[in-house]
Amino acid sequence: MPHAKLAIDLPAQTWIGELSRQHPAAVFQVVTGTPGDDVGIGLVRLVASDPLPIITDIQARENVERLELLWTHDDEALLQIETTNPLPLVPAWRAGVPLEMPFDIQDGWATWEVTTSRSRLSALRTQLEDLGIGFSIEHVREIDASQADRLLTDRQRAVLREAIEAGYYRTPREATLGDVADRLGVANSTASDVLHRAEDHVIHWFAEEHMGP
């Protein structure tokens, strides 16, 4: 399973591509983003010597439908931005490739890191090319199955390990969900939620790596 780092040349016709080139020292850190065909919503951390003029500039952009200033302090501001031109995120969305968040945009370039199957990485490359978005692949390295725990948070790994050691996944089961929760000292609902999220990550990783998109 490859882990890739890409440098994305944001098109000049996108507001963030143009804006970041006009303010090359500013860093736009995309904390999270929800792209769509017509509208995208992003949570962006702006780091600049004076964020307020840049915020005013963002508000004046034709493709920015709504901007909410969540907080600002000295050289930082946190913004929620709704835009009708979410092009920079569309290739990853269409290829079904989750981007590692946060990622930075500076001087017209975005830095993406992705961990996905080879078929989806190829699909991402095709989407970028089809949309005319320039990019370079800085590196690709393989992550083998023994490194799959990188998919999980420390909490998820700890709970999953406890469940395995208790025999929760044996057939027949040697422990109930309540047993696992008792070993962890948490409520049944908490153990169930964490296990479900861990299982979801592992199953989707296995499906993408070994079964294709």
Phi, psi and chi 1 to 4 in degrees:
 res  aa     phi    psi   chi1   chi2   chi3   chi4
   1 MET       -  121.9  176.8  173.4   57.9      -
   2 PRO   -84.6  145.2   27.5  -32.1      -      -
   3 HIS  -113.5  124.3  174.0   90.6      -      -
   4 ALA  -124.0  147.8      -      -      -      -
   5 LYS  -119.0  125.4 -176.8  175.9 -178.5 -179.9
   6 LEU  -123.7  146.2  -59.6   87.6      -      -
   7 ALA  -106.4  121.0      -      -      -      -
   8 ILE  -106.5  122.5  -51.4  -62.1      -      -
   9 ASP   -85.4  101.2 -173.3    4.7      -      -
  10 LEU   -68.2  129.5  -60.6  176.6      -      -
  11 PRO   -59.6  146.5  -22.5   33.4      -      -
  12 ALA   -64.6  -26.4      -      -      -      -
  13 GLN   -76.5   -7.4   69.5  -93.0   28.9      -
  14 THR   -87.9  142.0   60.6      -      -      -
  15 TRP   -62.6  -37.3   69.9  -92.4      -      -
  16 ILE   -72.8  -33.2 -173.7   64.3      -      -
  17 GLY   -64.4  -47.4      -      -      -      -
  18 GLU   -66.5  -45.7 -178.3 -177.0   25.9      -
  19 LEU   -63.7  -43.4 -178.7   72.8      -      -
  20 SER   -68.5  -27.1   62.6      -      -      -
  21 ARG   -74.9  -30.5  -72.2 -176.8  175.4   89.8
  22 GLN   -74.7  -21.5  -69.0  176.5   -8.6      -
  23 HIS  -127.5   69.0  -56.3  -84.7      -      -
  24 PRO   -63.8  -21.7   22.9  -33.8      -      -
  25 ALA   -83.5  -17.5      -      -      -      -
  26 ALA   -76.9  146.2      -      -      -      -
  27 VAL  -114.5  124.7  176.4      -      -      -
  28 PHE  -105.1  105.8  -59.3   82.4      -      -
  29 GLN   -97.4  112.7 -174.3  179.5   76.6      -
  30 VAL   -80.4  106.9 -179.8      -      -      -
  31 VAL   -75.7  -42.2  179.2      -      -      -
  32 THR  -158.7  156.3 -174.5      -      -      -
  33 GLY  -151.7  144.9      -      -      -      -
  34 THR  -124.3   99.9  -54.8      -      -      -
  35 PRO   -86.2  160.7   31.1  -33.0      -      -
  36 GLY  -152.2  176.5      -      -      -      -
  37 ASP   -64.7  -35.8  -74.3  -35.1      -      -
  38 ASP  -114.1  -34.7  -60.3  -44.2      -      -
  39 VAL  -135.8  140.3  175.9      -      -      -
  40 GLY  -127.1  146.8      -      -      -      -
  41 ILE  -123.2  129.8  -60.4  173.8      -      -
  42 GLY  -133.9  147.8      -      -      -      -
  43 LEU  -103.8  117.8 -167.0   63.8      -      -
  44 VAL  -124.6  129.2  178.1      -      -      -
  45 ARG   -97.7  117.6  175.7  174.4  170.3 -100.2
  46 LEU   -99.8  126.7  169.5   61.9      -      -
  47 VAL  -119.7  115.8 -179.5      -      -      -
  48 ALA  -157.0  158.3      -      -      -      -
  49 SER   -61.8  -32.2   57.1      -      -      -
  50 ASP  -143.4   92.6 -173.7    1.6      -      -
  51 PRO   -67.6  -28.4  -17.0   30.3      -      -
  52 LEU   -60.5  -45.3  -67.9 -178.7      -      -
  53 PRO   -60.9  -34.1  -23.4   34.7      -      -
  54 ILE   -69.8  -39.9  -60.8  176.9      -      -
  55 ILE   -61.0  -42.8  -65.4  170.6      -      -
  56 THR   -61.2  -39.9  -59.5      -      -      -
  57 ASP   -64.3  -41.0 -162.8   -8.7      -      -
  58 ILE   -61.5  -45.3  -64.5  172.6      -      -
  59 GLN   -60.2  -29.0  -71.2  176.1  -45.1      -
  60 ALA   -82.6   -8.6      -      -      -      -
  61 ARG   -70.1  137.7  -62.1  -75.7  161.0  165.9
  62 GLU   -62.0  -36.5 -179.9 -179.9   -7.1      -
  63 ASN   -85.7   -3.3  -63.4  122.4      -      -
  64 VAL   -91.4  108.7  174.9      -      -      -
  65 GLU   -77.7  -37.9  -69.2  -73.1  -65.5      -
  66 ARG  -154.0  139.2 -175.6  177.3 -178.7 -175.3
  67 LEU  -132.3  129.6 -176.9  147.6      -      -
  68 GLU  -118.8  125.1  -66.4 -178.1   60.7      -
  69 LEU   -87.2  108.6  176.4   59.0      -      -
  70 LEU   -81.9  -40.9  -57.0 -177.2      -      -
  71 TRP  -163.9  159.1   59.4 -103.5      -      -
  72 THR  -145.8  144.5 -177.4      -      -      -
  73 HIS  -158.1  119.5  179.7   70.2      -      -
  74 ASP    53.5 -110.7  -65.3  -24.7      -      -
  75 ASP  -101.6   19.3   61.0  -10.7      -      -
  76 GLU  -132.2  150.5  -65.0 -175.1   23.5      -
  77 ALA  -149.8  147.0      -      -      -      -
  78 LEU  -113.6  124.4 -175.2   64.6      -      -
  79 LEU  -124.0  143.1  -45.7  170.7      -      -
  80 GLN  -108.8  122.0 -178.6  165.5  -46.2      -
  81 ILE  -122.6  130.5  -58.0  170.6      -      -
  82 GLU  -110.9  122.5 -175.7  173.7  -36.6      -
  83 THR  -130.3  147.2  174.3      -      -      -
  84 THR   -90.3    4.9   56.3      -      -      -
  85 ASN  -129.9   73.8 -170.8  -11.3      -      -
  86 PRO   -87.3   26.9   33.7  -33.8      -      -
  87 LEU   -49.0  -41.9 -179.1   62.6      -      -
  88 PRO   -57.5  -27.9  -27.7   36.4      -      -
  89 LEU   -95.5  -13.9  -67.4  179.2      -      -
  90 VAL   -60.4  -43.4  168.6      -      -      -
  91 PRO   -57.9  -43.7  -22.5   32.7      -      -
  92 ALA   -66.2  -40.6      -      -      -      -
  93 TRP   -61.8  -46.8  175.0   61.0      -      -
  94 ARG   -67.6  -32.9  -70.5 -178.0  177.2  173.4
  95 ALA   -81.9   -8.1      -      -      -      -
  96 GLY    70.5   32.9      -      -      -      -
  97 VAL  -109.4  115.0  175.2      -      -      -
  98 PRO   -75.8  129.1   25.3  -30.4      -      -
  99 LEU   -83.0  142.5  -59.8  177.2      -      -
 100 GLU   -73.2  127.8  -66.9 -174.0   13.6      -
 101 MET  -109.6  149.1  -61.7  -74.9 -176.4      -
 102 PRO   -78.8  164.5   31.7  -35.6      -      -
 103 PHE  -132.9  154.5   67.5   84.7      -      -
 104 ASP  -101.0  146.5  -70.5  -11.2      -      -
 105 ILE  -122.7  126.9  -64.5  173.7      -      -
 106 GLN  -149.5  132.7 -174.8  172.2   14.2      -
 107 ASP    52.0   42.6 -162.9   15.6      -      -
 108 GLY    83.6    3.2      -      -      -      -
 109 TRP  -122.4  137.9  -72.3   84.1      -      -
 110 ALA  -109.3  143.6      -      -      -      -
 111 THR  -109.7  115.8  -57.8      -      -      -
 112 TRP  -110.9  141.9  -72.3   -2.6      -      -
 113 GLU  -125.5  133.6  -68.0 -164.1   39.3      -
 114 VAL  -136.3  146.4  -60.0      -      -      -
 115 THR  -125.9  114.2  -58.8      -      -      -
 116 THR  -157.4 -175.9 -172.2      -      -      -
 117 SER   -78.3  162.2   63.9      -      -      -
 118 ARG   -63.0  -37.0  -74.5 -164.2  169.7  -84.0
 119 SER   -65.4  -39.6   59.5      -      -      -
 120 ARG   -73.9  -33.4  -71.0 -169.2 -176.2  -86.8
 121 LEU   -64.5  -39.0 -175.4   58.3      -      -
 122 SER   -64.7  -40.3  177.4      -      -      -
 123 ALA   -63.9  -37.4      -      -      -      -
 124 LEU   -63.4  -43.9  174.9   59.1      -      -
 125 ARG   -60.6  -42.1 -179.1  170.2 -172.9  163.6
 126 THR   -63.4  -43.0  -61.1      -      -      -
 127 GLN   -63.1  -42.0  -72.1  -67.7  -26.3      -
 128 LEU   -61.9  -43.9  -72.3  166.0      -      -
 129 GLU   -66.0  -42.0  -68.9  172.0  -14.1      -
 130 ASP   -64.0  -33.2  -72.5  -10.9      -      -
 131 LEU   -88.8    1.5  -70.1  168.3      -      -
 132 GLY    70.7   28.8      -      -      -      -
 133 ILE   -96.6  119.8  -61.3  176.5      -      -
 134 GLY   -72.5  147.7      -      -      -      -
 135 PHE  -159.6  161.2   66.8   95.9      -      -
 136 SER  -136.3  144.7   62.1      -      -      -
 137 ILE   -96.4  112.3  -60.9  177.3      -      -
 138 GLU   -75.5  -37.5  -64.1 -171.2    3.3      -
 139 HIS  -164.1  154.6   71.2 -112.8      -      -
 140 VAL  -133.8  126.7  177.3      -      -      -
 141 ARG  -131.4  151.1   67.9  172.4 -175.2  -90.7
 142 GLU   -85.7  139.7  -72.0  -66.3  -33.6      -
 143 ILE  -115.8  116.2  -62.8  179.2      -      -
 144 ASP   -85.1  175.9   59.2   33.5      -      -
 145 ALA   -60.8  -28.6      -      -      -      -
 146 SER   -67.7  -14.3   66.5      -      -      -
 147 GLN  -101.8   11.9  -65.5  171.5  -65.6      -
 148 ALA   -63.5  -20.8      -      -      -      -
 149 ASP   -66.8   -9.3   61.1   -9.4      -      -
 150 ARG   -66.5  -17.6  -65.9 -170.5 -174.9 -174.5
 151 LEU   -72.6  -18.5  -60.2  169.5      -      -
 152 LEU  -110.0  153.0  -52.6  177.6      -      -
 153 THR   -76.0  164.8   65.7      -      -      -
 154 ASP   -57.4  -39.9  -69.2  -17.7      -      -
 155 ARG   -64.1  -44.9  176.8   63.4  167.0  163.4
 156 GLN   -63.7  -41.7  -71.5  166.7  -12.5      -
 157 ARG   -62.6  -42.6  -74.3 -160.1  -60.4  -87.6
 158 ALA   -64.0  -44.0      -      -      -      -
 159 VAL   -68.9  -41.7  174.1      -      -      -
 160 LEU   -63.3  -41.5 -173.1   60.0      -      -
 161 ARG   -63.2  -41.0 -174.7  179.5  -62.3  111.8
 162 GLU   -63.2  -40.9 -162.3   70.1   39.0      -
 163 ALA   -65.2  -40.0      -      -      -      -
 164 ILE   -65.7  -46.0  -67.4  170.0      -      -
 165 GLU   -65.1  -31.1  -68.3  177.1   -5.5      -
 166 ALA   -76.0  -14.8      -      -      -      -
 167 GLY    91.4   18.2      -      -      -      -
 168 TYR   -64.2  -29.6 -179.7   71.4      -      -
 169 TYR  -100.1    7.2  -68.3  105.0      -      -
 170 ARG   -78.0  158.6  -68.1 -173.0 -178.5  -83.1
 171 THR  -121.2  115.4  -56.2      -      -      -
 172 PRO   -71.6  162.6   29.1  -36.0      -      -
 173 ARG   -64.8  140.1  -81.3 -175.8  172.1  167.5
 174 GLU  -102.7   -2.9  -62.1  176.1   -2.2      -
 175 ALA  -150.4  146.3      -      -      -      -
 176 THR   -92.9  171.6   65.5      -      -      -
 177 LEU   -59.8  -37.0  179.3   63.5      -      -
 178 GLY   -62.9  -37.3      -      -      -      -
 179 ASP   -62.9  -43.4  -65.7  -29.1      -      -
 180 VAL   -63.5  -43.9  176.0      -      -      -
 181 ALA   -61.8  -40.5      -      -      -      -
 182 ASP   -63.4  -41.4  -72.2  -17.7      -      -
 183 ARG   -62.6  -31.9  -72.0  168.6   64.7  112.8
 184 LEU   -90.2  -15.9  -67.4  163.6      -      -
 185 GLY    72.6   35.1      -      -      -      -
 186 VAL  -128.2  170.9  -60.5      -      -      -
 187 ALA   -72.6  154.0      -      -      -      -
 188 ASN   -55.4  -41.3  -74.8   15.6      -      -
 189 SER   -63.6  -36.7   58.5      -      -      -
 190 THR   -66.9  -46.8  -60.0      -      -      -
 191 ALA   -60.9  -42.3      -      -      -      -
 192 SER   -62.5  -44.1  175.6      -      -      -
 193 ASP   -64.7  -45.4 -179.7   67.9      -      -
 194 VAL   -66.6  -42.1  176.6      -      -      -
 195 LEU   -63.9  -41.5  -79.6  176.6      -      -
 196 HIS   -61.3  -43.1  177.9   74.5      -      -
 197 ARG   -66.3  -41.1  -68.5  175.9 -175.0  -85.4
 198 ALA   -63.9  -45.1      -      -      -      -
 199 GLU   -61.4  -40.7  -68.3  161.3   -2.9      -
 200 ASP   -59.9  -45.1 -179.3   72.0      -      -
 201 HIS   -63.6  -46.0  -74.2  -55.2      -      -
 202 VAL   -66.8  -42.2  172.5      -      -      -
 203 ILE   -65.7  -43.7  -70.5  169.4      -      -
 204 HIS   -67.9  -36.0  -81.5   84.8      -      -
 205 TRP   -62.1  -45.8  164.2   79.0      -      -
 206 PHE   -62.9  -43.3 -179.5   86.3      -      -
 207 ALA   -63.4  -43.5      -      -      -      -
 208 GLU   -70.5  -36.2  -69.2 -178.0    2.6      -
 209 GLU   -76.2  -38.2  178.5   65.5   14.7      -
 210 HIS  -111.9  -12.9  -61.4  -74.9      -      -
 211 MET  -119.0   -7.7  -59.4  170.9   66.4      -
 212 GLY    79.1  174.1      -      -      -      -
 213 PRO   -71.3      -   25.2  -31.7      -      -
